[in-house]
Amino acid sequence: MNDQIDRQSLQTQIIEKASTDPAFKQALIKHPISTIEQLLGTKLPKFFDIKVVEESADTLYLVIPASQNAELSDSELDMVAGGKTEGLIEPDWKPLPPPNSGKLINPFQK
């Protein structure tokens, strides 16, 4: 399964929840990692970072994807070379429901 599609589906579901739940939206803006961890019921990897911004009528944010040829950091190389998996997202994600189903599924949970 394509990880990019799963990521986009999860992102869409989180945005939909934020648009219908003002308390969730404020928590997501102020504390994105802990809010998403609570929503998913799991801890995100330590090296993972999330930035949340709210667009306004006069500001447009463009997100430029990471280069497909991006190099791993020294610590990530050590994890791969040493066979460590602790703190890494496992690749066998569960399929997500259609975006408008109203149900969030944790793709990080087996």
N, C-alpha and C positions, 0 to 999 in steps of 0.2 A: 504494500500500500504506500502511496506517495505521502511522505511526511509533510510536504508543503500544503497539500490539500487538507490534511488533518489540522494543521496549524491555522489555516484560514477559516475552517469551520468552527474551531474553538474560539478564535478571535471574533467571528461574527456572532456567536452565541453570547459571549461576554458583553459585546457592545449592545446587543438586543436587551440583555438583562439590565444593563446600566441605563438604557433609555426608558425602561418601565419601572425601575426601582431607584428612587432618589437617594435613599440611604446607602444602597450598594454603590451607586455612582460616586458619592462623596468618599466612601471608604476606598474605592478603587483609585481615585485621584490622589488621595493622601497617603495610602499604604498599599500600593499595587501588589507587591509580592505576597504579603500576609493575607490580603483579601482573596487573591486567586488561590493561594494554598488552602484557605478555609473553604472556598467554593469547591475545590477539587478533592479536598480531604487528604491531601498529601503534601509533603515538603518538596519544593523545587530544588534542583541542584544548586550548590553554593555559588558556582560561577555564573549562574543565570541572573540576568537583570531585566527588569521591566520598567518602562517609562510610559506614563499615561498623561496625555494632554487633551484638553477639550477645545475643539475648534470653535471659533467665533465667526460672526458674519463677515468680518473684515480680515480674517487670518486663515490661511490655508497651510497645512503642514504636509510636506512630501516626505515619504520614508523611502530611502534608497536602500535596496536589499544588499546584504553582505555579498562580497565578491565570491563567486563560485570557486575561485582559486585561493581563497583566504587560507593563511597558514595557521596551524594550531599553535597555541601558546606553549611554553616550556612545560608547564604543569600538565596540560592536556596531552602533550607528547609523552610525558612520563607515565601518565595513566594508561595510554594505549600501549606503549612499549612494554610496560610492566604487567599488562594483563589486568589492571585494576578496573573494576566496574562501579565501585562505590561512588555515589553522587552523579552517575550518568543516567540519562533517561533511557529506559529500555525501548528497543525498537518495535516490539509487538503491541501496538496501540489497538484499542478497541475501535470499531467503526462508530462514527457519531451519527445521531439521528438527523433528519433534515433540519435546517436552520430554524424553521418556524414551528417545530414540534413542541416547544416550551420546556423540553427536558434537557438538562445538562448532564453529560456523561464525562467522567474523568478519564481521559485517554492515557494517563500515566499509571492507572491502576489495572492490575491483571484481572 
